[in-house]
Amino acid sequence: MKKLILKTALITLIITLILAVAVFGILSFSAPAAMMNFTASLGMDTISADYAFQEYERSGSLSHLSRSFLVAAEHGQNRKADERFTILYGEEGSTRREAFATFCAEYVVDSSDLPAGSVAEYNYRGYLCGQAAVVKYRLAKTEEARRAVCAFAIAETPKNFPAGNPAIALTLAVAEAKDGVFGAVLLDELGRAGFENNQTYQNIVDIIQTILEEIKS
């Protein structure tokens, strides 16, 4: 009798597990947005970001695509983040680039869409492009790649050099890494860009020059 009860309980447990796996699989395929929220509630940020990307692939939602990019960037998944931003940003003159501009202009930032501790300051496009510049910086290994990263950050930074722009995000990443090689390239490119020489711009130049001086000493 005990063997029968144990056997029945074991079979029930196995069936329950099979059904749970099946339901999980079905939701993963048919409702990635629900799985995104569920995994995020469990603190599984990178998995949640992958579900956000799946939701983008299913629905075309740029909000979910930007979320998947930001979380990947925040967790140091640089290649994955760069690939996702490339999709989000689109090519020059493309309808996707236009959609990106419209999305950023209209997007209302929700703190739940950003990695813990992050703040989208001033405008969403500047924030996204700043994080993209940091990701690209982490991946840059050659002089050509470094200058391409600088060119991207500078192109996305308004000439009046407002606070919270992509060039600032890139500079702070370079300063944190104490990267004199990249700092020299960035300083050179900033000097060529013709930015307004306001206090914010001067502060950034001072940061880079400090890095270079520390390395020399």
Order of alpha helices (4+ residues) and beta strands (2+ residues): alpha-alpha-alpha-alpha-alpha-alpha-alpha-alpha-alpha-alpha-alpha
